[in-house]
């Protein structure tokens, strides 16, 4: 599996953002999860944040907590993930 370029990664994140805006949260989650291992590492956070948004919208607290813990590995003090780390 080849890594995505920066532009390709941005495109996937933008697609997920659009899906979230259209309330197609399951599709947004699936899109990111299917591609995150190939993401440009510098944009991985952006993908995780879209999954967190979708999980929050769906009320999927187990997924939100899992994603928050993943984000915390790189950004432990991020305010938006703090409620999920308790």
Backbone bond lengths (Angstrom), bond angles and torsions (degrees), N, CA, C in turn:
res aa  C-N    CA-C-N  psi(-1)  N-CA   C-N-CA  omega(-1)  CA-C   N-CA-C  phi
1 X - - - 1.435 - - 1.529 108.80 -
2 X 1.301 115.89 120.52 1.465 120.02 -178.38 1.520 111.41 -81.55
3 X 1.332 116.91 144.56 1.460 119.70 176.67 1.532 110.46 -66.23
4 X 1.307 115.34 151.67 1.457 120.42 175.23 1.527 108.59 -81.01
5 X 1.312 116.04 147.57 1.460 120.02 173.74 1.529 108.06 -72.20
6 X 1.313 115.17 170.45 1.461 119.77 176.96 1.523 110.17 -58.49
7 X 1.318 117.27 -45.59 1.468 120.75 -179.66 1.526 111.74 -64.96
8 X 1.307 117.17 -39.68 1.473 120.27 177.78 1.524 111.01 -65.57
9 X 1.316 115.78 -40.58 1.464 119.66 177.89 1.522 110.18 -63.23
10 X 1.318 116.43 -45.58 1.470 119.94 178.05 1.520 110.91 -58.42
11 X 1.314 116.80 -40.06 1.460 121.61 179.58 1.526 111.36 -62.72
12 X 1.322 117.30 -42.97 1.465 121.17 178.89 1.535 109.95 -64.53
13 X 1.317 117.46 -43.10 1.459 120.65 179.18 1.533 110.06 -63.82
14 X 1.327 116.98 -41.98 1.462 120.93 178.42 1.527 110.91 -62.67
15 X 1.325 116.70 -40.50 1.466 120.32 177.02 1.529 110.17 -61.78
16 X 1.318 117.05 -42.47 1.467 120.86 178.99 1.524 110.85 -65.51
17 X 1.316 116.92 -39.94 1.465 121.06 177.01 1.526 109.98 -60.38
18 X 1.317 116.14 -43.63 1.466 121.30 178.67 1.521 110.82 -63.57
19 X 1.317 116.77 -43.99 1.466 120.31 178.43 1.528 110.68 -61.47
20 X 1.319 117.13 -42.25 1.467 120.23 177.36 1.531 110.76 -61.82
21 X 1.324 116.94 -41.84 1.466 120.97 179.53 1.532 111.08 -63.88
22 X 1.319 116.10 -29.98 1.468 121.46 179.00 1.528 111.89 -89.32
23 X 1.323 115.88 8.73 1.472 123.11 179.83 1.536 112.96 62.85
24 X 1.316 115.29 27.20 1.463 121.43 175.07 1.536 107.80 -100.22
25 X 1.324 114.53 61.50 1.458 121.69 -170.59 1.530 113.09 -65.40
26 X 1.307 117.07 -39.06 1.471 119.17 178.87 1.531 110.50 -62.14
27 X 1.327 115.97 -40.13 1.466 119.88 178.70 1.524 111.39 -66.56
28 X 1.326 117.08 -38.07 1.472 121.11 177.89 1.519 110.49 -63.29
29 X 1.326 115.88 -44.25 1.465 120.32 179.16 1.526 110.08 -62.03
30 X 1.305 116.17 -48.37 1.471 121.10 -178.24 1.535 110.85 -60.21
31 X 1.339 116.75 -43.61 1.464 120.88 -179.62 1.526 111.31 -59.08
32 X 1.317 116.58 -46.91 1.469 119.88 -179.67 1.521 110.30 -68.10
33 X 1.328 116.91 -48.18 1.459 119.39 -177.16 1.531 112.14 -61.65
34 X 1.320 116.72 -33.45 1.473 120.15 179.32 1.523 112.62 -71.20
35 X 1.331 116.92 -20.24 1.463 120.05 -173.42 1.520 115.62 -120.09
36 X 1.310 118.89 -11.48 1.470 121.60 -170.21 1.532 113.33 -57.95
37 X 1.302 117.53 -33.78 1.476 119.52 179.81 1.516 112.09 -67.54
38 X 1.322 116.77 -17.31 1.466 121.42 -179.43 1.526 112.24 -101.24
39 X 1.330 117.26 -3.61 1.467 121.95 -175.83 1.514 112.30 -61.81
40 X 1.320 114.27 150.10 1.462 120.75 165.61 1.530 104.82 -58.75
41 X 1.330 118.89 124.34 1.470 120.98 -176.08 1.525 113.77 -54.95
42 X 1.319 117.08 -30.94 1.457 120.54 -179.23 1.530 112.56 -70.18
43 X 1.329 116.97 -15.84 1.464 120.77 -178.63 1.522 112.85 -112.85
44 X 1.306 116.55 5.86 1.463 121.07 -178.75 1.532 111.07 -58.50
45 X 1.323 116.60 -41.76 1.457 121.14 178.68 1.523 110.97 -55.71
46 X 1.331 117.63 -42.93 1.460 121.30 -178.30 1.526 111.01 -59.40
47 X 1.317 116.40 -40.40 1.458 120.45 177.59 1.517 111.90 -66.70
48 X 1.321 116.31 -44.01 1.465 120.33 179.08 1.522 110.92 -62.46
49 X 1.305 117.02 -37.79 1.460 121.04 179.61 1.534 110.63 -63.89
50 X 1.330 117.76 -36.88 1.462 120.38 177.34 1.529 111.21 -67.61
51 X 1.309 116.64 -37.23 1.470 119.54 176.22 1.527 109.70 -65.26
52 X 1.326 116.50 -41.52 1.461 120.07 178.20 1.526 110.61 -61.33
53 X 1.323 117.46 -44.12 1.470 120.85 178.22 1.531 110.91 -59.54
54 X 1.324 116.19 -44.03 1.463 120.25 -179.56 1.524 110.76 -65.42
55 X 1.324 116.26 -43.42 1.471 120.37 179.73 1.530 110.38 -62.13
56 X 1.322 116.53 -41.97 1.467 120.37 177.83 1.528 110.28 -61.13
57 X 1.328 116.61 -45.54 1.464 120.99 -178.67 1.523 111.67 -62.77
58 X 1.312 116.54 -34.25 1.462 121.42 -179.93 1.527 112.74 -83.95
59 X 1.327 116.23 -11.56 1.460 119.68 -175.70 1.515 112.26 73.27
60 X 1.325 116.79 23.72 1.466 122.53 -179.75 1.525 108.70 -87.94
61 X 1.322 115.85 81.73 1.463 120.40 -175.60 1.528 113.48 -66.17
62 X 1.330 120.26 -36.32 1.466 118.06 176.24 1.536 112.36 -59.76
63 X 1.328 117.09 -43.37 1.461 119.84 178.20 1.521 110.23 -67.04
64 X 1.319 117.25 -42.98 1.468 120.38 179.61 1.526 110.54 -58.63
65 X 1.327 117.15 -42.59 1.465 120.56 178.93 1.527 111.38 -64.96
66 X 1.316 116.42 -41.64 1.472 120.38 178.84 1.526 110.51 -61.46
67 X 1.312 116.59 -46.26 1.467 120.78 -178.89 1.527 110.32 -67.72
68 X 1.324 117.45 -39.72 1.468 120.47 178.04 1.527 110.73 -60.50
69 X 1.332 116.62 -41.43 1.473 119.07 178.02 1.533 110.90 -64.73
70 X 1.310 116.93 -36.49 1.468 120.68 177.91 1.532 110.34 -66.20
71 X 1.318 116.75 -43.75 1.469 120.89 177.72 1.527 109.92 -63.53
72 X 1.323 117.01 -39.39 1.469 121.50 -177.24 1.524 112.62 -62.25
73 X 1.319 117.56 -23.24 1.465 119.64 177.78 1.523 111.10 -60.83
74 X 1.334 116.50 -32.91 1.459 120.85 -179.05 1.527 112.48 -104.45
75 X 1.333 116.20 -32.16 1.463 121.28 -175.18 1.532 109.35 -132.63
76 X 1.330 117.78 70.50 1.467 121.11 -172.88 1.529 115.18 -63.83
77 X 1.301 118.34 -23.32 1.462 120.72 -175.92 1.524 114.10 -99.66
78 X 1.320 117.80 7.34 1.454 120.95 -178.57 1.546 109.41 -61.26
79 X 1.330 116.48 122.80 1.465 119.66 -175.87 1.539 114.34 -59.55
80 X 1.307 118.51 -38.91 1.470 120.16 -174.39 1.519 114.54 -67.45
81 X 1.324 117.86 -16.83 1.467 119.41 -179.78 1.519 112.87 -98.93
82 X 1.324 117.35 -11.40 1.456 121.10 -174.33 1.535 114.14 -56.15
83 X 1.338 119.58 -42.17 1.466 119.08 -179.84 1.535 113.18 -60.25
84 X 1.314 117.18 -26.25 1.465 121.12 -177.02 1.520 112.88 -87.55
85 X 1.313 116.80 -9.73 1.461 120.40 -176.97 1.524 112.57 -95.99
86 X 1.307 117.22 -0.35 1.471 121.50 -178.36 1.497 111.18 -85.57
